[in-house]
Amino acid sequence: MTKAIRVLLVDDHSVVREGLRLLLQLDNRLEVCGEASTLNEGIDMIKELKPDVVLLDFKLPDGDGISGCNSIKNIFPEIKIIILTAYTEDHLVVEAIRSGVDGYLLKNADAEELIKTIISVYEGESVLDSSVTEIIFTNIKKDKSSSMEDSILSPKEKEILEMLSLGKTNKEIGASLYISEKTVRNYVSNIFKKINVSNRTEAAAYWIRNRDIK
């Protein structure tokens, strides 16, 4: 390695950024070239600083790691992105991979693992935290065991999910579709199972990311 790997930190917690910077600066193979507290600030800094690797927090004031990865990769496809997060939910891991992320690492990773991941990703490897690897295999097995028919949303379910993503209540959805509130609840419960989410916020985020291909 002839030059230090330039790393941009994107995290809205200054204490986290400071800790990461101090940690990474201990290794002469790495150089922290900048810090950003929001996604938009990070994208502006990428244009200016041209980092090799972006360490991206999953939850930011103006977006999440998945939308952030999509935005960055659309503009700078050559830049490597590692999502650094505390979230291990299987649908988030899968969606992150689909968004083009190069690494997915939990915030409880030790210094050696973090540095090793940055270098591996820079060299072209894809890296998943060992604790979420099993999640991926479990998800794949679920996909194989579920029939295609069960996994596809019906036209009515898509319509309800669209209204749900717009913030409409079950009562409002029922009134629009001329069905009871209880029926809407049943639909919503079934939708949650099919797309593997646990609440309306996650369902809305899923629909916003996938409605064009559903």
C-alpha positions as CSV (number, residue, x, y, z in Angstrom):
1,M,0.0,0.0,0.0
2,T,1.8,3.1,-1.2
3,K,-0.6,5.8,0.1
4,A,-2.9,6.1,3.2
5,I,-6.5,5.2,2.7
6,R,-8.6,8.4,2.9
7,V,-11.6,7.9,5.2
8,L,-14.6,10.2,5.6
9,L,-16.6,9.9,8.8
10,V,-20.4,10.6,8.6
11,D,-22.1,10.5,12.0
12,D,-24.3,13.0,13.7
13,H,-22.7,12.3,17.2
14,S,-19.5,14.4,17.6
15,V,-18.3,12.1,20.4
16,V,-18.5,9.1,18.1
17,R,-16.7,10.9,15.3
18,E,-13.9,12.0,17.6
19,G,-13.5,8.5,19.0
20,L,-13.3,7.0,15.4
21,R,-10.9,9.7,14.3
22,L,-8.5,9.1,17.2
23,L,-8.7,5.3,16.7
24,L,-8.1,5.4,13.0
25,Q,-5.2,7.9,13.2
26,L,-3.3,5.3,15.2
27,D,-2.8,3.3,12.0
28,N,-0.5,4.9,9.5
29,R,-2.3,3.1,6.7
30,L,-5.4,5.3,7.3
31,E,-6.0,9.0,7.1
32,V,-9.2,10.7,8.3
33,C,-9.7,13.3,5.6
34,G,-13.0,14.8,7.0
35,E,-16.0,14.6,9.2
36,A,-19.7,15.3,8.5
37,S,-22.7,15.3,10.8
38,T,-25.4,14.9,8.1
39,L,-25.9,13.0,4.9
40,N,-26.0,16.2,2.7
41,E,-22.9,17.5,4.4
42,G,-21.2,14.2,3.8
43,I,-22.1,14.3,0.0
44,D,-20.7,17.8,-0.2
45,M,-17.5,16.8,1.5
46,I,-17.1,13.8,-0.8
47,K,-17.2,16.1,-3.8
48,E,-14.5,18.3,-2.2
49,L,-12.3,15.7,-0.5
50,K,-12.7,12.6,-2.7
51,P,-12.2,10.0,0.1
52,D,-11.5,6.3,-0.7
53,V,-13.9,5.0,2.0
54,V,-16.9,6.5,3.8
55,L,-17.8,5.3,7.2
56,L,-21.6,6.0,7.3
57,D,-23.8,5.9,10.3
58,F,-27.1,4.2,9.7
59,K,-29.4,6.8,11.3
60,L,-28.8,10.5,10.3
61,P,-30.9,13.6,10.7
62,D,-31.6,13.8,6.9
63,G,-31.7,10.2,5.9
64,D,-30.8,6.6,6.7
65,G,-27.8,4.5,5.7
66,I,-29.7,2.8,2.9
67,S,-30.9,6.0,1.2
68,G,-27.5,7.5,1.9
69,C,-25.7,4.7,0.2
70,N,-28.0,4.9,-2.8
71,S,-27.4,8.7,-3.1
72,I,-23.6,8.4,-2.8
73,K,-23.2,5.5,-5.1
74,N,-25.4,7.2,-7.8
75,I,-22.9,10.1,-7.8
76,F,-19.7,8.4,-6.8
77,P,-19.9,4.7,-7.8
78,E,-16.2,4.2,-7.2
79,I,-16.3,5.2,-3.5
80,K,-16.5,2.4,-0.9
81,I,-19.1,2.7,1.8
82,I,-19.2,0.9,5.2
83,I,-22.4,1.3,7.2
84,L,-21.5,1.5,10.9
85,T,-24.6,0.7,13.0
86,A,-26.2,-0.9,16.0
87,Y,-29.0,-2.3,13.9
88,T,-29.0,-6.1,13.2
89,E,-32.6,-6.5,11.8
90,D,-32.4,-8.8,8.8
91,H,-34.5,-6.7,6.5
92,L,-32.1,-3.7,7.1
93,V,-29.0,-5.8,6.4
94,V,-30.6,-7.1,3.2
95,E,-31.7,-3.7,2.1
96,A,-28.3,-2.3,2.8
97,I,-26.7,-4.9,0.6
98,R,-29.2,-4.2,-2.2
99,S,-28.3,-0.5,-2.0
100,G,-24.7,-1.3,-2.9
101,V,-23.0,-1.0,0.5
102,D,-19.5,-2.5,0.6
103,G,-19.4,-3.2,4.3
104,Y,-21.8,-3.6,7.2
105,L,-20.2,-3.4,10.6
106,L,-21.7,-3.1,14.1
107,K,-20.6,-0.3,16.4
108,N,-19.5,-2.7,19.0
109,A,-16.7,-4.0,16.7
110,D,-13.2,-3.7,18.1
111,A,-10.5,-1.5,16.7
112,E,-8.7,-4.3,14.9
113,E,-11.9,-5.5,13.2
114,L,-12.8,-1.9,12.1
115,I,-9.4,-1.2,10.6
116,K,-9.3,-4.6,8.9
117,T,-12.8,-4.0,7.4
118,I,-11.7,-0.6,6.0
119,I,-8.6,-2.0,4.4
120,S,-10.5,-5.1,3.0
121,V,-13.3,-2.9,1.5
122,Y,-10.8,-0.5,0.0
123,E,-9.1,-3.5,-1.7
124,G,-12.4,-4.6,-3.3
125,E,-13.8,-7.1,-0.8
126,S,-17.4,-7.0,0.6
127,V,-17.5,-7.4,4.3
128,L,-20.3,-8.3,6.7
129,D,-20.0,-8.2,10.4
130,S,-19.8,-11.8,11.6
131,S,-22.8,-11.5,13.8
132,V,-25.1,-10.6,10.9
133,T,-23.8,-13.2,8.5
134,E,-26.1,-15.8,10.0
135,I,-29.0,-13.4,9.5
136,I,-28.3,-13.4,5.8
137,F,-28.3,-17.1,5.6
138,T,-31.5,-17.3,7.6
139,N,-33.1,-14.8,5.3
140,I,-32.1,-16.8,2.2
141,K,-33.5,-20.0,3.7
142,K,-36.7,-18.2,4.4
143,D,-36.9,-17.0,0.9
144,K,-36.3,-20.5,-0.5
145,S,-38.9,-22.1,1.8
146,S,-41.6,-19.5,1.0
147,S,-43.5,-19.8,-2.2
148,M,-43.4,-17.0,-4.7
149,E,-47.1,-16.6,-4.4
150,D,-47.0,-16.0,-0.7
151,S,-44.2,-13.4,-1.0
152,I,-45.9,-11.2,-3.6
153,L,-48.1,-8.4,-2.5
154,S,-51.6,-8.4,-3.9
155,P,-52.9,-5.2,-5.7
156,K,-55.0,-4.4,-2.6
157,E,-52.1,-4.9,-0.3
158,K,-50.0,-2.5,-2.5
159,E,-52.8,0.0,-2.4
160,I,-53.0,-0.2,1.4
161,L,-49.2,0.0,1.8
162,E,-49.1,3.1,-0.5
163,M,-51.7,4.8,1.7
164,L,-49.9,3.7,4.9
165,S,-46.7,5.3,3.6
166,L,-48.6,8.6,3.2
167,G,-49.4,8.5,6.9
168,K,-53.0,7.5,6.7
169,T,-54.6,5.8,9.7
170,N,-56.4,2.4,9.4
171,K,-59.7,4.3,9.8
172,E,-58.8,6.6,6.9
173,I,-57.7,3.7,4.7
174,G,-60.9,1.8,5.5
175,A,-63.0,4.8,4.5
176,S,-61.1,5.2,1.2
177,L,-61.5,1.5,0.3
178,Y,-65.0,1.0,1.8
179,I,-63.8,-1.8,4.1
180,S,-63.9,-2.0,7.9
181,E,-61.1,-0.8,10.1
182,K,-60.7,-4.4,11.4
183,T,-60.2,-5.6,7.8
184,V,-57.5,-3.0,7.3
185,R,-55.7,-4.2,10.4
186,N,-55.7,-7.7,9.1
187,Y,-54.3,-6.5,5.7
188,V,-51.6,-4.5,7.5
189,S,-50.6,-7.4,9.7
190,N,-50.3,-9.7,6.6
191,I,-48.3,-7.0,4.7
192,F,-45.9,-6.7,7.7
193,K,-45.3,-10.5,7.6
194,K,-44.7,-10.5,3.8
195,I,-42.2,-7.7,3.7
196,N,-40.6,-8.7,7.1
197,V,-41.1,-5.5,9.0
198,S,-42.5,-4.8,12.5
199,N,-44.1,-1.4,12.4
200,R,-45.6,1.3,10.1
201,T,-42.5,3.4,9.8
202,E,-40.4,0.4,8.6
203,A,-43.2,-0.5,6.2
204,A,-43.4,3.0,4.8
205,A,-39.6,3.1,4.3
206,Y,-39.7,-0.3,2.5
207,W,-42.4,0.9,0.2
208,I,-40.7,4.2,-0.7
209,R,-37.5,2.2,-1.6
210,N,-39.3,-0.6,-3.5
211,R,-42.6,0.7,-5.0
212,D,-41.1,1.2,-8.5
213,I,-40.1,-2.5,-8.7
214,K,-43.1,-4.0,-6.9
